[in-house]
Amino acid sequence: MQKSGGEMHKKILLENIDRIHTTEMGVGRIQRNLGITDEPVGYCINKLKKENSTVTKKGKNYYVESDGCRITVNASSFTIITAHKK
């Protein structure tokens, strides 16, 4: 059976999980937007790994939705740009 677009996008992110990162400015922005003190890249990766997480792609970005938050990841560099509570 062929995978849906969302499953394919999630598979791509999971296959490149070691490349997912953020910028120095992104660390503070993600922590502030999500209200967390955790290390944000690990936090976002854990959200992606959840069985019920969904991934869509619009333009140059992937959007990971899990547990009431939306994480924006650049599709070519795998940089977490931002994250927000929904």
N, CA, C and O atoms as a GROMACS GRO file, in nm:
protein
  344
    1MET      N    1   0.085  -0.119   0.000
    1MET     CA    2   0.000   0.000   0.000
    1MET      C    3   0.089   0.125   0.000
    1MET      O    4   0.188   0.132   0.073
    2GLN      N    5   0.053   0.222  -0.082
    2GLN     CA    6   0.131   0.346  -0.092
    2GLN      C    7   0.106   0.433   0.030
    2GLN      O    8  -0.006   0.440   0.080
    3LYS      N    9   0.210   0.500   0.075
    3LYS     CA   10   0.198   0.588   0.191
    3LYS      C   11   0.134   0.720   0.150
    3LYS      O   12   0.153   0.767   0.038
    4SER      N   13   0.059   0.779   0.243
    4SER     CA   14   0.000   0.911   0.217
    4SER      C   15   0.111   1.015   0.225
    4SER      O   16   0.220   0.987   0.275
    5GLY      N   17   0.082   1.134   0.176
    5GLY     CA   18   0.181   1.243   0.181
    5GLY      C   19   0.231   1.268   0.322
    5GLY      O   20   0.351   1.286   0.343
    6GLY      N   21   0.139   1.270   0.420
    6GLY     CA   22   0.177   1.295   0.558
    6GLY      C   23   0.269   1.188   0.613
    6GLY      O   24   0.367   1.218   0.682
    7GLU      N   25   0.239   1.062   0.581
    7GLU     CA   26   0.325   0.953   0.628
    7GLU      C   27   0.462   0.961   0.562
    7GLU      O   28   0.564   0.934   0.626
    8MET      N   29   0.464   0.999   0.434
    8MET     CA   30   0.591   1.012   0.363
    8MET      C   31   0.676   1.125   0.423
    8MET      O   32   0.796   1.110   0.442
    9HIS      N   33   0.611   1.237   0.452
    9HIS     CA   34   0.684   1.351   0.510
    9HIS      C   35   0.739   1.316   0.648
    9HIS      O   36   0.852   1.351   0.682
   10LYS      N   37   0.659   1.246   0.727
   10LYS     CA   38   0.704   1.204   0.860
   10LYS      C   39   0.823   1.109   0.847
   10LYS      O   40   0.920   1.119   0.923
   11LYS      N   41   0.816   1.017   0.751
   11LYS     CA   42   0.925   0.922   0.728
   11LYS      C   43   1.054   0.996   0.693
   11LYS      O   44   1.161   0.961   0.742
   12ILE      N   45   1.044   1.098   0.608
   12ILE     CA   46   1.163   1.177   0.569
   12ILE      C   47   1.224   1.243   0.692
   12ILE      O   48   1.345   1.239   0.710
   13LEU      N   49   1.141   1.304   0.775
   13LEU     CA   50   1.194   1.369   0.896
   13LEU      C   51   1.258   1.267   0.989
   13LEU      O   52   1.365   1.293   1.045
   14LEU      N   53   1.194   1.153   1.007
   14LEU     CA   54   1.250   1.050   1.096
   14LEU      C   55   1.382   0.994   1.041
   14LEU      O   56   1.473   0.963   1.118
   15GLU      N   57   1.391   0.980   0.909
   15GLU     CA   58   1.515   0.931   0.849
   15GLU      C   59   1.630   1.032   0.863
   15GLU      O   60   1.747   0.994   0.857
   16ASN      N   61   1.596   1.158   0.881
   16ASN     CA   62   1.696   1.264   0.893
   16ASN      C   63   1.700   1.324   1.034
   16ASN      O   64   1.741   1.438   1.053
   17ILE      N   65   1.656   1.246   1.131
   17ILE     CA   66   1.642   1.296   1.268
   17ILE      C   67   1.772   1.351   1.325
   17ILE      O   68   1.771   1.445   1.404
   18ASP      N   69   1.885   1.293   1.283
   18ASP     CA   70   2.015   1.339   1.333
   18ASP      C   71   2.054   1.474   1.272
   18ASP      O   72   2.149   1.537   1.319
   19ARG      N   73   1.984   1.518   1.171
   19ARG     CA   74   2.013   1.648   1.108
   19ARG      C   75   1.924   1.760   1.163
   19ARG      O   76   1.950   1.877   1.136
   20ILE      N   77   1.821   1.725   1.239
   20ILE     CA   78   1.729   1.826   1.292
   20ILE      C   79   1.800   1.908   1.399
   20ILE      O   80   1.859   1.854   1.492
   21HIS      N   81   1.793   2.039   1.384
   21HIS     CA   82   1.860   2.131   1.475
   21HIS      C   83   1.786   2.264   1.476
   21HIS      O   84   1.686   2.279   1.406
   22THR      N   85   1.834   2.359   1.553
   22THR     CA   86   1.781   2.495   1.548
   22THR      C   87   1.896   2.592   1.564
   22THR      O   88   2.009   2.553   1.591
   23THR      N   89   1.866   2.719   1.548
   23THR     CA   90   1.968   2.823   1.564
   23THR      C   91   1.974   2.866   1.710
   23THR      O   92   1.888   2.829   1.790
   24GLU      N   93   2.074   2.943   1.743
   24GLU     CA   94   2.087   2.996   1.879
   24GLU      C   95   1.965   3.079   1.915
   24GLU      O   96   1.912   3.068   2.026
   25MET      N   97   1.919   3.161   1.822
   25MET     CA   98   1.799   3.242   1.846
   25MET      C   99   1.674   3.154   1.854
   25MET      O  100   1.581   3.185   1.927
   26GLY      N  101   1.674   3.045   1.779
   26GLY     CA  102   1.560   2.955   1.778
   26GLY      C  103   1.537   2.889   1.913
   26GLY      O  104   1.423   2.864   1.952
   27VAL      N  105   1.645   2.860   1.985
   27VAL     CA  106   1.634   2.795   2.116
   27VAL      C  107   1.543   2.876   2.207
   27VAL      O  108   1.446   2.822   2.260
   28GLY      N  109   1.572   3.003   2.225
   28GLY     CA  110   1.492   3.089   2.312
   28GLY      C  111   1.350   3.107   2.261
   28GLY      O  112   1.255   3.106   2.339
   29ARG      N  113   1.336   3.124   2.130
   29ARG     CA  114   1.204   3.145   2.069
   29ARG      C  115   1.114   3.023   2.093
   29ARG      O  116   0.998   3.038   2.131
   30ILE      N  117   1.168   2.904   2.069
   30ILE     CA  118   1.089   2.782   2.086
   30ILE      C  119   1.052   2.762   2.233
   30ILE      O  120   0.937   2.732   2.265
   31GLN      N  121   1.149   2.780   2.322
   31GLN     CA  122   1.122   2.764   2.465
   31GLN      C  123   1.014   2.864   2.511
   31GLN      O  124   0.922   2.827   2.584
   32ARG      N  125   1.025   2.987   2.468
   32ARG     CA  126   0.929   3.091   2.505
   32ARG      C  127   0.790   3.060   2.449
   32ARG      O  128   0.690   3.067   2.521
   33ASN      N  129   0.783   3.025   2.321
   33ASN     CA  130   0.654   3.000   2.257
   33ASN      C  131   0.581   2.878   2.314
   33ASN      O  132   0.458   2.878   2.324
   34LEU      N  133   0.657   2.775   2.352
   34LEU     CA  134   0.596   2.654   2.406
   34LEU      C  135   0.587   2.655   2.559
   34LEU      O  136   0.522   2.569   2.618
   35GLY      N  137   0.652   2.752   2.623
   35GLY     CA  138   0.651   2.759   2.768
   35GLY      C  139   0.726   2.644   2.832
   35GLY      O  140   0.682   2.588   2.932
   36ILE      N  141   0.841   2.608   2.772
   36ILE     CA  142   0.921   2.496   2.823
   36ILE      C  143   1.059   2.544   2.868
   36ILE      O  144   1.106   2.649   2.825
   37THR      N  145   1.122   2.465   2.954
   37THR     CA  146   1.261   2.491   2.991
   37THR      C  147   1.350   2.381   2.936
   37THR      O  148   1.473   2.389   2.944
   38ASP      N  149   1.287   2.276   2.880
   38ASP     CA  150   1.361   2.164   2.822
   38ASP      C  151   1.448   2.211   2.706
   38ASP      O  152   1.428   2.320   2.652
   39GLU      N  153   1.544   2.128   2.670
   39GLU     CA  154   1.625   2.152   2.550
   39GLU      C  155   1.528   2.138   2.432
   39GLU      O  156   1.469   2.032   2.415
   40PRO      N  157   1.511   2.243   2.350
   40PRO     CA  158   1.402   2.244   2.253
   40PRO      C  159   1.414   2.146   2.136
   40PRO      O  160   1.312   2.096   2.089
   41VAL      N  161   1.534   2.117   2.090
   41VAL     CA  162   1.547   2.025   1.977
   41VAL      C  163   1.502   1.885   2.020
   41VAL      O  164   1.423   1.821   1.950
   42GLY      N  165   1.550   1.838   2.133
   42GLY     CA  166   1.508   1.708   2.184
   42GLY      C  167   1.359   1.703   2.212
   42GLY      O  168   1.292   1.603   2.184
   43TYR      N  169   1.306   1.812   2.267
   43TYR     CA  170   1.163   1.822   2.295
   43TYR      C  171   1.082   1.807   2.166
   43TYR      O  172   0.986   1.731   2.161
   44CYS      N  173   1.123   1.879   2.062
   44CYS     CA  174   1.052   1.876   1.934
   44CYS      C  175   1.066   1.739   1.866
   44CYS      O  176   0.970   1.689   1.806
   45ILE      N  177   1.184   1.679   1.875
   45ILE     CA  178   1.204   1.546   1.817
   45ILE      C  179   1.114   1.444   1.887
   45ILE      O  180   1.057   1.356   1.822
   46ASN      N  181   1.100   1.455   2.019
   46ASN     CA  182   1.011   1.364   2.092
   46ASN      C  183   0.867   1.379   2.045
   46ASN      O  184   0.793   1.280   2.037
   47LYS      N  185   0.826   1.502   2.015
   47LYS     CA  186   0.690   1.526   1.963
   47LYS      C  187   0.675   1.460   1.826
   47LYS      O  188   0.573   1.397   1.799
   48LEU      N  189   0.776   1.473   1.740
   48LEU     CA  190   0.774   1.412   1.607
   48LEU      C  191   0.763   1.260   1.616
   48LEU      O  192   0.690   1.199   1.539
   49LYS      N  193   0.836   1.200   1.710
   49LYS     CA  194   0.840   1.055   1.723
   49LYS      C  195   0.710   0.994   1.774
   49LYS      O  196   0.689   0.873   1.761
   50LYS      N  197   0.623   1.074   1.830
   50LYS     CA  198   0.497   1.021   1.884
   50LYS      C  199   0.415   0.959   1.772
   50LYS      O  200   0.409   1.010   1.661
   51GLU      N  201   0.351   0.848   1.805
   51GLU     CA  202   0.273   0.774   1.704
   51GLU      C  203   0.161   0.859   1.645
   51GLU      O  204   0.129   0.846   1.527
   52ASN      N  205   0.102   0.947   1.727
   52ASN     CA  206  -0.012   1.026   1.680
   52ASN      C  207   0.028   1.160   1.618
   52ASN      O  208  -0.059   1.240   1.584
   53SER      N  209   0.158   1.185   1.602
   53SER     CA  210   0.199   1.312   1.541
   53SER      C  211   0.170   1.307   1.391
   53SER      O  212   0.174   1.201   1.328
   54THR      N  213   0.139   1.424   1.335
   54THR     CA  214   0.114   1.434   1.191
   54THR      C  215   0.211   1.533   1.130
   54THR      O  216   0.252   1.629   1.196
   55VAL      N  217   0.248   1.509   1.005
   55VAL     CA  218   0.342   1.598   0.936
   55VAL      C  219   0.281   1.636   0.801
   55VAL      O  220   0.237   1.550   0.725
   56THR      N  221   0.280   1.766   0.774
   56THR     CA  222   0.238   1.815   0.643
   56THR      C  223   0.352   1.898   0.587
   56THR      O  224   0.442   1.940   0.660
   57LYS      N  225   0.348   1.921   0.458
   57LYS     CA  226   0.449   2.005   0.396
   57LYS      C  227   0.379   2.111   0.312
   57LYS      O  228   0.293   2.080   0.230
   58LYS      N  229   0.418   2.237   0.335
   58LYS     CA  230   0.366   2.347   0.256
   58LYS      C  231   0.486   2.430   0.214
   58LYS      O  232   0.559   2.482   0.298
   59GLY      N  233   0.507   2.441   0.084
   59GLY     CA  234   0.621   2.517   0.035
   59GLY      C  235   0.751   2.456   0.084
   59GLY      O  236   0.775   2.337   0.064
   60LYS      N  237   0.834   2.537   0.148
   60LYS     CA  238   0.966   2.492   0.189
   60LYS      C  239   0.971   2.438   0.331
   60LYS      O  240   1.080   2.407   0.381
   61ASN      N  241   0.856   2.426   0.398
   61ASN     CA  242   0.855   2.385   0.538
   61ASN      C  243   0.770   2.261   0.563
   61ASN      O  244   0.669   2.237   0.497
   62TYR      N  245   0.814   2.184   0.662
   62TYR     CA  246   0.733   2.077   0.719
   62TYR      C  247   0.666   2.135   0.843
   62TYR      O  248   0.722   2.220   0.911
   63TYR      N  249   0.545   2.087   0.872
   63TYR     CA  250   0.473   2.127   0.992
   63TYR      C  251   0.437   2.000   1.069
   63TYR      O  252   0.362   1.916   1.021
   64VAL      N  253   0.494   1.989   1.189
   64VAL     CA  254   0.469   1.874   1.276
   64VAL      C  255   0.365   1.916   1.378
   64VAL      O  256   0.382   2.017   1.446
   65GLU      N  257   0.257   1.839   1.388
   65GLU     CA  258   0.154   1.868   1.487
   65GLU      C  259   0.144   1.750   1.582
   65GLU      O  260   0.127   1.635   1.542
   66SER      N  261   0.156   1.782   1.711
   66SER     CA  262   0.154   1.679   1.814
   66SER      C  263   0.125   1.741   1.949
   66SER      O  264   0.182   1.844   1.984
   67ASP      N  265   0.036   1.679   2.026
   67ASP     CA  266   0.008   1.722   2.164
   67ASP      C  267  -0.022   1.871   2.174
   67ASP      O  268   0.025   1.937   2.268
   68GLY      N  269  -0.099   1.925   2.081
   68GLY     CA  270  -0.140   2.065   2.091
   68GLY      C  271  -0.033   2.166   2.053
   68GLY      O  272  -0.046   2.284   2.087
   69CYS      N  273   0.072   2.123   1.984
   69CYS     CA  274   0.171   2.220   1.936
   69CYS      C  275   0.201   2.196   1.789
   69CYS      O  276   0.182   2.086   1.736
   70ARG      N  277   0.247   2.301   1.724
   70ARG     CA  278   0.282   2.295   1.582
   70ARG      C  279   0.427   2.341   1.568
   70ARG      O  280   0.463   2.451   1.610
   71ILE      N  281   0.509   2.256   1.510
   71ILE     CA  282   0.653   2.280   1.496
   71ILE      C  283   0.683   2.299   1.348
   71ILE      O  284   0.643   2.217   1.265
   72THR      N  285   0.752   2.407   1.315
   72THR     CA  286   0.788   2.439   1.177
   72THR      C  287   0.934   2.403   1.154
   72THR      O  288   1.022   2.451   1.224
   73VAL      N  289   0.958   2.316   1.053
   73VAL     CA  290   1.093   2.269   1.021
   73VAL      C  291   1.121   2.298   0.874
   73VAL      O  292   1.042   2.261   0.787
   74ASN      N  293   1.233   2.364   0.845
   74ASN     CA  294   1.273   2.389   0.707
   74ASN      C  295   1.304   2.255   0.641
   74ASN      O  296   1.377   2.173   0.696
   75ALA      N  297   1.247   2.234   0.522
   75ALA     CA  298   1.258   2.104   0.455
   75ALA      C  299   1.396   2.075   0.398
   75ALA      O  300   1.434   1.958   0.386
   76SER      N  301   1.472   2.177   0.364
   76SER     CA  302   1.603   2.150   0.304
   76SER      C  303   1.716   2.146   0.406
   76SER      O  304   1.811   2.069   0.390
   77SER      N  305   1.708   2.227   0.511
   77SER     CA  306   1.816   2.232   0.611
   77SER      C  307   1.782   2.156   0.739
   77SER      O  308   1.870   2.134   0.822
   78PHE      N  309   1.656   2.115   0.755
   78PHE     CA  310   1.608   2.048   0.876
   78PHE      C  311   1.626   2.134   1.001
   78PHE      O  312   1.648   2.083   1.110
   79THR      N  313   1.617   2.266   0.983
   79THR     CA  314   1.624   2.360   1.095
   79THR      C  315   1.485   2.381   1.153
   79THR      O  316   1.391   2.410   1.080
   80ILE      N  317   1.471   2.366   1.283
   80ILE     CA  318   1.343   2.399   1.348
   80ILE      C  319   1.338   2.551   1.355
   80ILE      O  320   1.419   2.614   1.423
   81ILE      N  321   1.244   2.607   1.283
   81ILE     CA  322   1.233   2.752   1.275
   81ILE      C  323   1.160   2.808   1.395
   81ILE      O  324   1.206   2.903   1.458
   82THR      N  325   1.046   2.749   1.426
   82THR     CA  326   0.968   2.795   1.540
   82THR      C  327   0.872   2.684   1.582
   82THR      O  328   0.860   2.583   1.514
   83ALA      N  329   0.806   2.705   1.693
   83ALA     CA  330   0.704   2.613   1.743
   83ALA      C  331   0.604   2.696   1.822
   83ALA      O  332   0.640   2.793   1.888
   84HIS      N  333   0.479   2.656   1.815
   84HIS     CA  334   0.372   2.729   1.884
   84HIS      C  335   0.274   2.630   1.944
   84HIS      O  336   0.257   2.518   1.895
   85LYS      N  337   0.208   2.674   2.052
   85LYS     CA  338   0.095   2.599   2.104
   85LYS      C  339  -0.023   2.630   2.014
   85LYS      O  340  -0.038   2.742   1.966
   86LYS      N  341  -0.106   2.530   1.993
   86LYS     CA  342  -0.224   2.548   1.908
   86LYS      C  343  -0.340   2.600   1.989
   86LYS      O  344  -0.448   2.622   1.934
   0.00000   0.00000   0.00000
